[in-house]
Amino acid sequence: MNDPGPFADADALVLDAFQALIPPERLALSEYAARNRYLTDGIGEEPVKFDASRVPYLAGPSDALTSGLYRTVAVPGPGQCAKTTIAENWFQLSVETDPASFLWYMQTDPGVKAYVKKRIEPMIRAHPRMAERLGTDPAADSMGFKDFGSMQAEFLSFNKNNLINKNGVRIVADEVDNYDLSELGEAKPVLDVRKQVFGDDGCLFMLSHPDLAVGLSPAGWKKGIMAVYRDSTRCMWWWPCPRCGAHSSPNPGASRFMALHYDADAPLDEVRDMARLRCPVCEGDIEDGEREAMNAAGRWVGIGEEIGRDGRVTGALLPNPTYGAWIVGVMSPFADGGLGGLARARVSAERDAEQSGDEKTARQVVVKQWGFPFVPSRKIGAVEAEVLVERADPALKLGVVPAWVRFVTVWADVQANRFEPMWRGWGVGGESVVLRVERPEAESATDPKAWDDLLDLMQTPLPLADGSGRLLRPRAVGMDMGGAAGVTSRAYEAWLRWQRAGKVRKLGVASGRDVWDVVLTQGAPTLNAPRLQVVYPDEVRKDRAASAVAKGRVPVARFNANLFKDDLALALTRAEPGPWYVHLPEGLKDRSGPPHPWFEQLVAEQRRPNGTWRKAVTGGRNEAADQMVGTHVLARLHGIGRINWDSPPPWAAPHDVNPLVVADVAVVPAPPTLRAPRPAAAPAAAATRKPEGYLGRPGGRPGGGYFRR
């Protein structure tokens, strides 16, 4: 009587029916994966629980996929950073709790077969709920097609035939930069069509090494994954320094970029051992083993959001149908050899490229291990000093501002016994002209008054060429803070003194960088350094006395010297006036005839095949080149590359409406002499003093540099 016989349990049937009506638990993808994902090597070892804490940077793009806010999620990144795990987790969630048709595209048929066999099928076996939903009929479980009853998944190579009549709610485009796009063009528009029938439910996940991008500027991101990232929320990973707690980013496009530092000229094993991340705020070195804790405290910050040094985020992510998160190699716990391995591999590849002229290996290391778009060696033609001398324009007068100049930047090179400031005028499209050069003698390491006199001189307006009596005040003033011992401390003291006296002002924030009208500058010689960032050092590695002065209060514009010298070399090769052409007044020539020292200094350095710049002659003078770089750094800091010249900011407007134009000559103080005290000269010596504006060689020494005043 108790034997139920062949009949099913009615209570169980009712329970199953009700459970089928209960909607699946809605979880963000990152939380779902942390609870339910197991990893397997596909060889037979027991699956292990997925440890999301090792790769916390996956959470942002993962949750974007299930948020319902985005139609596309793009993740550029290196190999071995677990970005493909995001797609696998999304696939598992779809099968187990939220069914939707799946299309998964890869580069080639052999690649699809290998991936499905090694990763997808072991994944299904490791998760019982996936395995029980998979059909048992051979047609339901082939290498390229999986039928899970309520949803189907296809794994395909990206080609024209495999796109015909294909539609999917969810689409994965894996390693999109390696697709054959010869017949189809860019992948995203083609794949968008495959999901458009599903409206807002459709979502495309794109991931790849950044193979097709050129350089670190968005202007070079015209193809592949970086083109999609360029038009996305552009999220970057920010993490705290374990030394000072300040937040910065390992992403090379960040305003506070935490770069990997090492000596590229050292033996390879030493490069590996010395490689450290360096905080851009305190300049502290960070060990490989500290990255795990930094990652745990990291977060994604995108367009519309601002993150302070203290990690506080303000603003809100701007609405965008595409979420982008750029992973870089130093974030990954799986990088082969850690930080040292990344540095050694890159230096080795760059040296091979320098020897052979073939950059293929260097490209692979940078793109696939570092996760950066590759910066190819720029073919920069050398310009001889004689050519520049011949181009010197007699119609341009030193100390006078042409009508086309919109604003002026002034930068001073600092030597132990002198300052060397230069005034440079900027016009539409970055066209520029050297307006004035000086070489006042001063004890820069010991004399505070010399620094005050320097600022007064550099802030002096210059007369306009229209004869109106009006003058144009500089938009930005900057000076070198390195060189002889003691110079850095004097520079910090001077800036703080000027701030207390109201002689410097913060003008705002541009591209995440604080913009000041007076700023100290510091060149970084390494290729990996960010192009330009403004930092507030708490310590100075080579001058501990200066750290007690600065205390994180003094802005320093730190720039990649090699990249700015590339810019200068390209500008000097332009033969016709126009954007980025440099005008050189004839007054820069030496009146006694060739050689002309200022022009020689302008081309005193040569570019090595690996992209670094070195003096062609040891001990040669290069102050003119440094002046050109320094004035460009200031112009870039103030946004010259972002100006809409059809509607420029007031300080870059024509003279009649430019607030930097001073109408009353009487308000302009006479420039100080800025000469260090010296014994009284004999009458004969005084009689031989050259007239104002003379540019000659001090002491008559050939190639000894220029002299003025």
DOSEZA-376550 format. One record per residue (C-alpha): residue in three letters; x, y, z. Coordinates in steps of 0.02 Angstrom, whole numbers, padded with zeros to 5 digits, always signed. Layout:
BEGIN
alaXYZ ...
***
This chain:
BEGIN
met+00000+00000+00000 asn+00149+00118+00032 asp+00231+00083-00137 pro+00194+00233-00250 gly+00223+00122-00401 pro+00265+00203-00566 phe+00182+00369-00523 ala+00279+00530-00487 asp+00272+00617-00320 ala+00133+00747-00335 asp+00211+00860-00202 ala+00376+00861-00295 leu+00290+00902-00458 val+00199+01049-00379 leu+00361+01110-00299 asp+00455+01100-00465 ala+00315+01193-00551 phe+00319+01335-00425 gln+00509+01344-00431 ala+00500+01363-00619 leu+00390+01516-00594 ile+00511+01599-00472 pro+00621+01725-00566 pro+00807+01694-00554 glu+00905+01788-00423 arg+00974+01946-00501 leu+01156+01970-00458 ala+01290+02084-00527 leu+01408+01979-00632 ser+01555+02005-00516 glu+01456+01944-00366 tyr+01386+01797-00462 ala+01559+01742-00519 ala+01631+01758-00344 arg+01495+01639-00281 asn+01481+01515-00424 arg+01633+01511-00539 tyr+01761+01371-00534 leu+01920+01366-00637 thr+01997+01214-00717 asp+02151+01187-00824 gly+02056+01065-00936 ile+02182+00925-00905 gly+02097+00834-00763 glu+02141+00928-00605 glu+02002+00967-00483 pro+01916+01134-00515 val+01962+01273-00394 lys+01852+01416-00335 phe+01875+01576-00433 asp+01964+01703-00321 ala+01893+01871-00371 ser+02002+01960-00242 arg+02157+01927-00348 val+02083+02026-00494 pro+01970+02158-00418 tyr+01987+02264-00575 leu+01872+02140-00666 ala+01722+02196-00564 gly+01693+02361-00654 pro+01678+02296-00833 ser+01592+02136-00770 asp+01453+02231-00685 ala+01435+02348-00835 leu+01382+02195-00936 thr+01236+02156-00821 ser+01190+02334-00771 gly+01072+02364-00918 leu+01154+02535-00941 tyr+01272+02494-01085 arg+01255+02424-01260 thr+01442+02392-01275 val+01580+02354-01151 ala+01759+02372-01212 val+01912+02307-01119 pro+02084+02336-01196 gly+02223+02249-01101 pro+02375+02135-01106 gly+02378+01947-01108 gln+02372+01856-00941 cys+02263+01986-00853 ala+02103+01879-00844 lys+02000+01990-00960 thr+01933+01836-01051 thr+01871+01773-00883 ile+01741+01912-00889 ala+01667+01837-01048 glu+01669+01661-00975 asn+01581+01720-00816 trp+01450+01809-00922 phe+01423+01649-01021 gln+01400+01546-00862 leu+01278+01669-00786 ser+01177+01666-00948 val+01165+01477-00951 glu+01127+01454-00766 thr+01013+01599-00720 asp+00978+01721-00862 pro+00961+01633-01030 ala+00998+01732-01189 ser+01068+01681-01357 phe+01257+01695-01367 leu+01376+01729-01512 trp+01562+01714-01474 tyr+01683+01769-01610 met+01869+01734-01617 gln+02006+01756-01748 thr+02016+01588-01839 asp+01932+01418-01849 pro+02083+01329-01769 gly+02081+01459-01632 val+01896+01429-01598 lys+01921+01241-01592 ala+02068+01252-01473 tyr+01980+01375-01357 val+01817+01278-01346 lys+01909+01116-01314 lys+02028+01188-01185 arg+01918+01314-01094 ile+01732+01304-01132 glu+01702+01116-01122 pro+01802+01093-00959 met+01707+01243-00891 ile+01541+01160-00929 arg+01598+00997-00846 ala+01655+01092-00691 his+01483+01171-00665 pro+01341+01044-00643 arg+01203+01169-00681 met+01282+01205-00849 ala+01312+01022-00887 glu+01134+00968-00846 arg+01062+01099-00965 leu+01171+01047-01111 gly+01081+00937-01235 thr+01144+00759-01259 asp+01107+00747-01444 pro+01267+00766-01550 ala+01187+00911-01642 ala+01164+01000-01476 asp+01345+00983-01420 ser+01469+01012-01560 met+01631+01109-01558 gly+01550+01268-01623 phe+01372+01251-01558 lys+01302+01220-01384 asp+01115+01200-01352 phe+01064+01229-01171 gly+00878+01213-01201 ser+00825+01388-01157 met+00972+01465-01249 gln+01101+01423-01381 ala+01282+01477-01397 glu+01386+01480-01556 phe+01575+01493-01562 leu+01634+01560-01729 ser+01782+01634-01820 phe+01756+01813-01876 asn+01727+01811-02063 lys+01595+01860-02188 asn+01514+01687-02198 asn+01497+01672-02010 leu+01406+01838-01998 ile+01269+01796-02123 asn+01099+01770-02037 lys+01179+01774-01864 asn+01094+01864-01721 gly+01127+01860-01535 val+01068+01950-01381 arg+01243+01938-01309 ile+01398+01943-01416 val+01580+01920-01369 ala+01714+01987-01487 asp+01875+01910-01423 glu+02045+01981-01477 val+01958+02094-01601 asp+02119+02181-01655 asn+02176+02019-01734 tyr+02022+01993-01843 asp+02040+01990-02031 leu+01950+02151-02073 ser+02003+02165-02254 glu+01826+02135-02320 leu+01720+02197-02176 gly+01799+02354-02106 glu+01790+02388-01920 ala+01713+02249-01815 lys+01598+02350-01702 pro+01476+02415-01834 val+01462+02241-01908 leu+01428+02161-01739 asp+01307+02297-01685 val+01194+02242-01827 arg+01194+02064-01757 lys+01111+02123-01595 gln+01005+02269-01652 val+00847+02164-01671 phe+00848+02139-01482 gly+00849+02326-01444 asp+00908+02377-01272 asp+00926+02195-01219 gly+01071+02170-01338 cys+01249+02192-01274 leu+01419+02175-01357 phe+01576+02134-01257 met+01739+02176-01347 leu+01911+02132-01280 ser+02084+02134-01356 his+02266+02181-01346 pro+02280+02358-01417 asp+02369+02300-01576 leu+02293+02424-01699 ala+02315+02586-01601 val+02462+02699-01637 gly+02539+02790-01490 leu+02472+02844-01322 ser+02367+02990-01385 pro+02183+02961-01427 ala+02220+03043-01594 gly+02307+02882-01645 trp+02166+02767-01588 lys+02075+02753-01754 lys+02054+02565-01767 gly+02016+02415-01659 ile+01984+02406-01473 met+02062+02575-01432 ala+01948+02662-01557 val+01800+02592-01460 tyr+01881+02638-01294 arg+01914+02814-01358 asp+01726+02841-01379 ser+01678+02759-01215 thr+01673+02810-01032 arg+01864+02790-01036 cys+01882+02719-00862 met+02057+02706-00788 trp+02113+02611-00634 trp+02169+02718-00486 trp+02255+02646-00333 pro+02340+02716-00176 cys+02526+02730-00146 pro+02579+02624+00004 arg+02703+02761+00052 cys+02601+02923+00053 gly+02424+02860+00021 ala+02399+02973-00130 his+02299+02899-00274 ser+02371+02888-00449 ser+02348+02776-00599 pro+02458+02649-00690 asn+02368+02700-00849 pro+02484+02806-00960 gly+02343+02926-01004 ala+02310+02976-00824 ser+02345+03149-00756 arg+02444+03068-00614 phe+02530+02921-00697 met+02621+02793-00590 ala+02757+02734-00708 leu+02871+02583-00699 his+03048+02647-00669 tyr+03215+02567-00710 asp+03380+02611-00792 ala+03361+02561-00974 asp+03550+02565-00998 ala+03588+02439-00859 pro+03622+02254-00889 leu+03461+02156-00914 asp+03467+02065-00748 glu+03495+02230-00658 val+03347+02305-00752 arg+03241+02161-00688 asp+03300+02180-00508 met+03285+02369-00499 ala+03113+02387-00579 arg+02993+02476-00463 leu+02833+02573-00480 arg+02862+02754-00429 cys+02729+02863-00351 pro+02710+03025-00450 val+02665+03118-00291 cys+02796+03069-00161 glu+02918+02986-00283 gly+02926+02834-00169 asp+02973+02666-00244 ile+02844+02528-00234 glu+02889+02343-00227 asp+02810+02208-00334 gly+02728+02124-00185 glu+02634+02281-00135 arg+02526+02282-00291 glu+02399+02158-00219 ala+02349+02276-00078 met+02348+02423-00199 asn+02232+02330-00317 ala+02117+02286-00174 ala+02096+02471-00135 gly+02084+02524-00318 arg+01935+02585-00417 trp+01887+02635-00593 val+01869+02821-00632 gly+01797+02880-00797 ile+01750+03037-00893 gly+01650+03156-00784 glu+01730+03095-00624 glu+01879+03172-00535 ile+01983+03083-00404 gly+02085+03180-00278 arg+02251+03130-00205 asp+02155+03067-00054 gly+02052+02948-00162 arg+01891+03047-00145 val+01793+03042-00307 thr+01683+03187-00359 gly+01570+03208-00508 ala+01473+03073-00599 leu+01515+02962-00746 leu+01450+03045-00903 pro+01311+02945-00988 asn+01378+02842-01132 pro+01313+02684-01217 thr+01489+02612-01212 tyr+01581+02569-01051 gly+01770+02561-01071 ala+01898+02498-00945 trp+02082+02492-00994 ile+02185+02359-00903 val+02375+02378-00908 gly+02511+02251-00872 val+02569+02313-00702 met+02393+02285-00634 ser+02397+02098-00672 pro+02453+01974-00539 phe+02491+01851-00681 ala+02623+01956-00771 asp+02769+01841-00809 gly+02908+01887-00688 gly+02808+02028-00610 leu+02869+02206-00627 gly+03047+02149-00658 gly+02993+02033-00796 leu+02897+02171-00884 ala+03045+02290-00876 arg+03172+02160-00933 ala+03066+02102-01079 arg+03040+02279-01142 val+03222+02333-01128 ser+03281+02174-01213 ala+03159+02199-01357 glu+03204+02383-01376 arg+03388+02342-01384 asp+03356+02211-01517 ala+03256+02339-01616 glu+03396+02465-01601 gln+03520+02338-01671 ser+03412+02263-01808 gly+03295+02406-01851 asp+03149+02283-01836 glu+03020+02335-01705 lys+02907+02181-01716 thr+02965+02104-01552 ala+02962+02270-01462 arg+02784+02297-01523 gln+02730+02126-01460 val+02805+02156-01288 val+02727+02328-01268 val+02556+02277-01333 lys+02536+02102-01263 gln+02633+02113-01099 trp+02620+02296-01051 gly+02447+02323-01127 phe+02499+02491-01203 pro+02474+02543-01384 phe+02644+02539-01467 val+02737+02702-01501 pro+02838+02671-01659 ser+03004+02757-01683 arg+02967+02923-01760 lys+03059+02959-01921 ile+03126+03130-01877 gly+03236+03215-02003 ala+03389+03302-01934 val+03397+03489-01966 glu+03568+03569-01979 ala+03601+03730-01885 glu+03653+03812-02048 val+03480+03779-02122 leu+03396+03862-01973 val+03515+04010-01984 glu+03469+04034-02167 arg+03286+04031-02117 ala+03308+04168-01987 asp+03186+04308-02031 pro+03253+04488-02039 ala+03074+04553-02034 leu+03052+04490-01855 lys+03122+04600-01718 leu+03173+04528-01550 gly+03071+04595-01405 val+02919+04640-01512 val+02757+04539-01524 pro+02690+04509-01701 ala+02505+04537-01733 trp+02468+04351-01755 val+02537+04301-01584 arg+02394+04266-01462 phe+02487+04226-01300 val+02664+04212-01230 thr+02751+04082-01122 val+02916+04116-01035 trp+03033+03981-00971 ala+03205+03992-00891 asp+03346+03866-00892 val+03439+03873-00726 gln+03628+03859-00714 ala+03738+03880-00560 asn+03795+04055-00609 arg+03654+04117-00720 phe+03475+04106-00779 glu+03430+04087-00964 pro+03248+04139-00994 met+03163+04139-01163 trp+02998+04219-01218 arg+02898+04125-01350 gly+02741+04186-01436 trp+02603+04067-01492 gly+02474+04087-01629 val+02336+03988-01714 gly+02372+03803-01733 gly+02529+03808-01625 glu+02628+03920-01742 ser+02761+04005-01636 val+02902+04132-01634 val+03052+04162-01521 leu+03023+04337-01450 arg+03165+04367-01330 val+03314+04281-01248 glu+03413+04335-01097 arg+03561+04272-00998 pro+03570+04365-00831 glu+03709+04315-00714 ala+03651+04256-00543 glu+03701+04141-00400 ser+03548+04030-00420 ala+03593+03910-00279 thr+03626+04041-00145 asp+03543+04208-00187 pro+03355+04219-00152 lys+03346+04396-00223 ala+03409+04331-00390 trp+03253+04222-00402 asp+03139+04369-00361 asp+03224+04475-00494 leu+03205+04331-00617 leu+03017+04325-00591 asp+03002+04513-00613 leu+03100+04501-00775 met+03000+04354-00843 gln+02832+04434-00804 thr+02879+04591-00900 pro+02757+04624-01043 leu+02823+04645-01220 pro+02766+04782-01341 leu+02651+04742-01485 ala+02717+04768-01661 asp+02570+04879-01710 gly+02650+05035-01635 ser+02501+05066-01520 gly+02606+05068-01363 arg+02511+04919-01296 leu+02600+04770-01220 leu+02560+04586-01201 arg+02584+04506-01031 pro+02644+04324-01023 arg+02509+04194-00996 ala+02627+04071-00910 val+02798+04077-00829 gly+02905+03927-00782 met+03082+03883-00734 asp+03191+03731-00713 met+03210+03669-00534 gly+03362+03557-00552 gly+03545+03574-00592 ala+03674+03629-00465 ala+03663+03578-00283 gly+03546+03690-00185 val+03449+03752-00336 thr+03296+03645-00298 ser+03280+03714-00121 arg+03299+03893-00183 ala+03167+03861-00316 tyr+03042+03793-00189 glu+03076+03936-00069 ala+03055+04063-00208 trp+02888+03992-00266 leu+02818+03989-00089 arg+02880+04166-00062 trp+02796+04222-00223 gln+02635+04136-00172 arg+02632+04227-00005 ala+02661+04391-00098 gly+02517+04357-00216 lys+02630+04344-00369 val+02568+04172-00423 arg+02390+04113-00454 lys+02303+03949-00485 leu+02201+03973-00645 gly+02099+03812-00638 val+02108+03630-00689 ala+02130+03565-00867 ser+02135+03381-00915 gly+02150+03336-00732 arg+02303+03447-00707 asp+02312+03601-00597 val+02356+03754-00702 trp+02461+03893-00622 asp+02526+04051-00703 val+02696+04020-00622 val+02759+03842-00604 leu+02922+03748-00577 thr+02964+03614-00705 gln+03061+03451-00703 gly+03107+03344-00853 ala+03096+03154-00843 pro+03221+03070-00961 thr+03142+02897-00963 leu+03037+02841-01112 asn+02902+02774-00995 ala+02871+02940-00909 pro+02701+03025-00935 arg+02702+03165-01062 leu+02649+03297-00936 gln+02578+03299-00760 val+02573+03423-00616 val+02628+03349-00450 tyr+02661+03414-00275 pro+02815+03319-00215 asp+02827+03278-00031 glu+03008+03228-00052 val+03143+03254-00182 arg+03250+03101-00204 lys+03411+03193-00249 asp+03390+03340-00131 arg+03325+03293+00041 ala+03344+03471+00104 ala+03216+03527-00023 ser+03085+03407+00045 ala+03076+03505+00207 val+03038+03660+00106 ala+02910+03590-00017 lys+02801+03484+00099 gly+02682+03446-00043 arg+02637+03628-00071 val+02734+03674-00228 pro+02667+03626-00401 val+02794+03546-00517 ala+02757+03518-00702 arg+02845+03353-00733 phe+02863+03311-00918 asn+02932+03177-01033 ala+03085+03264-01105 asn+03105+03140-01247 leu+02928+03164-01313 phe+02940+03353-01308 lys+03108+03347-01399 asp+03024+03240-01531 asp+02895+03379-01550 leu+03031+03511-01565 ala+03125+03412-01697 leu+02967+03390-01801 ala+02923+03575-01784 leu+03096+03627-01844 thr+03077+03520-02000 arg+02923+03616-02056 ala+02974+03721-02205 glu+02821+03832-02224 pro+02732+03945-02098 gly+02574+03868-02027 pro+02526+03752-01883 trp+02676+03712-01771 tyr+02798+03808-01880 val+02935+03898-01780 his+02986+04075-01832 leu+03164+04124-01789 pro+03212+04310-01789 glu+03374+04360-01870 gly+03427+04443-01707 leu+03466+04271-01636 lys+03616+04259-01751 asp+03790+04300-01688 arg+03840+04470-01758 ser+04020+04413-01778 gly+03967+04279-01900 pro+03963+04089-01897 pro+03958+03980-01800 his+03797+04047-01724 pro+03794+03974-01547 trp+03607+03988-01513 phe+03564+03892-01672 glu+03699+03764-01633 gln+03620+03737-01462 leu+03451+03713-01543 val+03511+03556-01633 ala+03644+03500-01508 glu+03556+03335-01467 gln+03527+03183-01576 arg+03389+03054-01564 arg+03444+02875-01531 pro+03351+02730-01615 asn+03265+02686-01450 gly+03185+02859-01441 thr+03297+02943-01312 trp+03393+03103-01346 arg+03577+03130-01307 lys+03702+03270-01340 ala+03797+03240-01500 val+03956+03301-01416 thr+03990+03266-01233 gly+03990+03430-01139 gly+03902+03522-01280 arg+03780+03661-01245 asn+03593+03633-01272 glu+03510+03775-01177 ala+03416+03839-01331 ala+03335+03669-01358 asp+03288+03662-01173 gln+03211+03836-01185 met+03105+03782-01334 val+03048+03626-01241 gly+03010+03722-01081 thr+02904+03853-01168 his+02809+03715-01258 val+02779+03623-01093 leu+02696+03781-01025 ala+02591+03805-01182 arg+02532+03624-01174 leu+02493+03638-00988 his+02381+03787-01028 gly+02292+03689-01163 ile+02363+03741-01331 gly+02319+03572-01405 arg+02136+03589-01353 ile+02102+03768-01410 asn+01960+03794-01532 trp+02036+03938-01630 asp+01866+03987-01701 ser+01811+04023-01523 pro+01969+04033-01417 pro+01978+04071-01230 pro+02000+04257-01195 trp+02187+04242-01158 ala+02213+04168-01333 ala+02101+04292-01423 pro+02157+04431-01543 his+02243+04580-01462 asp+02093+04698-01465 val+01993+04583-01351 asn+02133+04495-01258 pro+02137+04533-01070 leu+02325+04503-01065 val+02354+04657-01174 val+02407+04804-01066 ala+02360+04975-01134 asp+02454+05089-01015 val+02642+05080-01040 ala+02669+05170-00876 val+02613+05019-00775 val+02757+04915-00841 pro+02910+04919-00727 ala+03083+04925-00802 pro+03162+04752-00805 pro+03296+04723-00673 thr+03477+04704-00721 leu+03496+04535-00634 arg+03684+04540-00628 ala+03781+04461-00486 pro+03895+04582-00391 arg+04069+04590-00464 pro+04223+04698-00437 ala+04222+04866-00523 ala+04283+04853-00700 ala+04432+04949-00763 pro+04390+05096-00876 ala+04461+05008-01026 ala+04352+04857-00995 ala+04199+04964-00974 ala+04232+05047-01139 thr+04225+04880-01228 arg+04053+04831-01165 lys+03941+04778-01309 pro+03780+04871-01345 glu+03610+04811-01282 gly+03545+04661-01380 tyr+03715+04592-01428 leu+03725+04404-01446 gly+03907+04350-01450 arg+04022+04220-01375 pro+04081+04262-01199 gly+04267+04284-01192 gly+04280+04255-01379 arg+04280+04066-01354 pro+04220+03973-01509 gly+04055+03885-01475 gly+04047+03955-01300 gly+03862+03994-01308 tyr+03767+04156-01331 phe+03770+04308-01221 arg+03643+04445-01202 arg+03633+04604-01095 
***
